[in-house]
Amino acid sequence: MRTIYIDADGCPVKDEVYKVARRYGWRVFVVANTPIHTPSQPRLFTIQVGDGPDVADDYIAERAGAGDIVVSTDIPLAARVLPHGARVVTFKGHERTAADIGDALAGRELSQNLREAGVMTGGPAPMTARDRSRVLERLDLLVNTIAREHDA
């Protein structure tokens, strides 16, 4: 069964994911280090993993594969699941691909170095209604694309 994995700690678009998954009958695994409240919905599973910086990422990376979608802003997690054929959508509705993951990893490292040097201290821009809409659009597009690719 096709699955959407949510890197759920801090994910602001869980409701959007639930909506798309319910519409298309996809299974959702909400993976987090802390307890996450989820609605009562068929094929929706909450997975609470142990404490640790990459425990949720490890859970997702060990399971996500071709025909699955991972919802996360974690660039190293994206780099781990893309080679296995999973598709990755950020919390703002942008798709990470094999073509751009190298640049994203390099940009992440540069940003980390600038923060450590005290040059850059800001975080991401706040979520907007347009971001939420983009997530819905991207998930809808990917679900349909995956269905065409895997049902053909």
N, C-alpha and C positions, 0 to 999 in steps of 0.2 A: 504494500500500500504506500502511496506517495505521502511524504512527510515534510512538514515544515518544522525546523528546529529554531527555537527562539533562545538567544543568549540573553536571558531575561533580567539579570541584575541590572537595574537602571534602564531597561528598555521602555521608552515612552509610547510605543505603538503596538502594544500587545492586543488591544481591542481591535485594531485594524486587521491584524493577522487573524484573529479569531473569526472576524466577519468573512474574510475571503475563504478561509478554511471551511467554514460552515457552508458557504455557498457552493463550493465545489466538492465537498465531502472528503477533504484531506485530513489526515491525522496531524496533530500538533503536539510537540514535546516542548514544554516550557521548562527550561533548564536553568537552575539558579543555585547559589550557595545559601541563600536565605529562603524562608518560607514565602511563597508567592500565592496570593489569592487568585483563583481562576473561576470563571463562571462554570456552572454545570452544563456541559456541552458534550455530546457524543464525540469520541475520538480526540478528546483534549486531555492530555496527561501532564501532571506536574512532577518534575524530577528534581528533588533536592539533593545535591551532591555535597560532599564534604567541603570543609574550609580549605582555602588555598587559592593562590592567584590564577591558576590555569585549570582547576579541576572541572569546572563547567565546560571550558573549551575542550579539554581532553574527552569528556563524555560525548560532546557533539562531533568532534573530529573522528572519533572511533566509529561513528555510526552513519554519518551523512555521506551519501554517495549519489550516483547518477539518478536523476529524476527527483532529487530532494532540493529543498530551499533552506538556506540558513539566513536568519535575520539577525544581524550583528554589525556593530561598528568596529569590531576588533579586527584589525588588519592582519596580524599574525594568524588568527583563526581562519580568516578568509584564505590566506596563503596555504593553509593546511588542507582545507576541504575542496578547493578548486581543482586540484589534480585528480580528485576522485569523481569529478563530474557533477558535484553539487553546484547549485547557483547561489549567489550571495547578494542579499539586499541590505543596505544600511538603514539605520533608523530614519533617515531622511529620504529614503526611496531611490537611492542611486545603486546601480548594480556594479559590484566588483567583478572583474573578469581577469582571465589569465593575461590578457594584453596590458592591463594597467596595474596589476598587483605589485610588480617590481618597483614601479615609480611610487606607489602608495607606501611600500615598506621603507623606501629611501626617504620619502617626505616625513614619515613618522619618526625615523631616527634623527633627521635634521631638527625637527620640532622638539624632540626630547633633549637634544644637545643644547638648543637655544634656551629652553626652559631651565635647564641645569645651570646655564651661564647667566641666568637672570635677565636675558634679553626679551624673552617672550613669556608672558604670564597668563594670557587670556585663554579661555576655553572655547568650545564651539558655540555658535550662535544659538539662541533659544529656538525651540520648535515652533513652527507656524502652522496655520491651517493648510497652507499650500504644501508643506512637508508631509503632513498626514495624508493629504489627497494624493501626493506623488507616491507614497508607500502603497496605497490602495491600487493605484494605476499600475505600478510596477509588478506587484504581486499578481494582479489579475492577468497581466500580459505574460508573466513567467509561467503561471499555472497553465494557461492555454498553449503556450509554446511547448512546454514539457509534454502536455497531452498529445500534441501533434507529433512531436519527435518520437515519443515512446509507444504510441498507439499505431504508428504507421507500419 
